[in-house]
């Protein structure tokens, strides 16, 4: 980022000295009616497939297959066509695109002022880019472009690259920076000409239905120019857009109306029709039209994930790791959500991790043409304790048993027939499965799920039945008591607890209090 800012400053100060000295001006033409309707501002937003031509870092934000077809009608018989497609691939997204421009009806006059046949010229470039998410708030991207320019008497070829980055310091603000057209130049015959290298800095502010954008453009062959724009989502079907351009066109000669831009987007299902109107004073009006398609392929499924905090139910920014039919890693947004597009049918396992919270995971069977939902409830990391007691359900006598627990940590211990109870201290908080296996094989094994919360004592009484009685009365409810949670700040290791002993379970039998645990330690 620091290198980009330095380059932007250098171009802003020294760029004006070489006005009009670069080749292949098609690289200066903004792509896409949506961005053009907003005053040619898009570097900081870059949230659809056309980000390939503005800031390739935006590809790292895309998670679906998108396609855009655009047509631009200029004056003097000039037309531009644009194509772009995004393909999620690996940890990021691949972008493919092309721009083609042609001008018809160019008159040729010889030195004797005799008119010849009309000819046409054409040119274009193809782009290949890839964007990736570096952290929750930073995306980077790189794009390569192959250039072709067929003039009346000569043909030029060249290549260049764009690099970009997007940073999102807050939920509403995005900052984008891109260096464009970096390359050795354009070769026409035996001569080389420099390309219009440009550095763009863009800001976007998103609030509810509004988007406000600002772009500053520093070209190597002209003075810096500035752009302001925005869009408003009127309803689910219509978006209104407008913008203001302070260059590079000469609005002193073309008139103040040439500074203004306007347009709209019409949405239906996965399709959007975008239109932009750009005036150029005496030269006339220009129109741009595009069809944008957001494919969620019918052969694939879609998974929407949400990560929430247990007690507050607030969204969490979490790292998501995928295994199974889709492999890779991503992050939830500030709303705690992430949508994974184009998932092959089959089992998908997702692990959610957040700083200060215990990791959690889940899996699901992804089906084609279906949007699945996964919700992760994250518990704060910490340690708690677990007290348990094992009794004969019929006689209320204490039993010797093996206790096995499995969760964020695993382990086993044994109780004896005298004490019958146990306590596990300093257990990492989270979900556990506790299995009680009596040493007397005539009793039935029992498994219970428990939740260990930080700084709390969880208790559970296990009432075991005779195996033969359980087989006869399997439909009868168990006498196991409910789980209760008692505050606990103990940090000692697991050890047997001092508990009541005797042939009968005392009516006042309860898990040890915090004070009793501290006295035992």
Beta strands, then each sheet from edge to edge (+ up, - down):
strand 1: 65-73
strand 2: 78-89
strand 3: 92-109
strand 4: 115-133
strand 5: 138-150
strand 6: 155-167
strand 7: 173-188
strand 8: 191-193
strand 9: 198-207
strand 10: 210-219
strand 11: 225-233
strand 12: 238-246
strand 13: 260-268
strand 14: 271-279
strand 15: 285-295
strand 16: 301-309
strand 17: 319-324
strand 18: 328-331
strand 19: 337-343
strand 20: 346-353
strand 21: 360-366
strand 22: 371-378
strand 23: 383-392
strand 24: 401-406
strand 25: 410-415
strand 26: 421-428
strand 27: 430-438
strand 28: 446-452
strand 29: 456-464
strand 30: 484-487
sheet 1: 8+ 7- 6+ 5- 4+ 3- 2+ 1- 15+ 14- 13+ 12- 11+ 10- 9+
sheet 2: 19+ 16- 22-
sheet 3: 18+ 17- 20+ 21-
sheet 4: 26+ 23- 29- 30+
sheet 5: 25+ 24- 27+ 28-
end
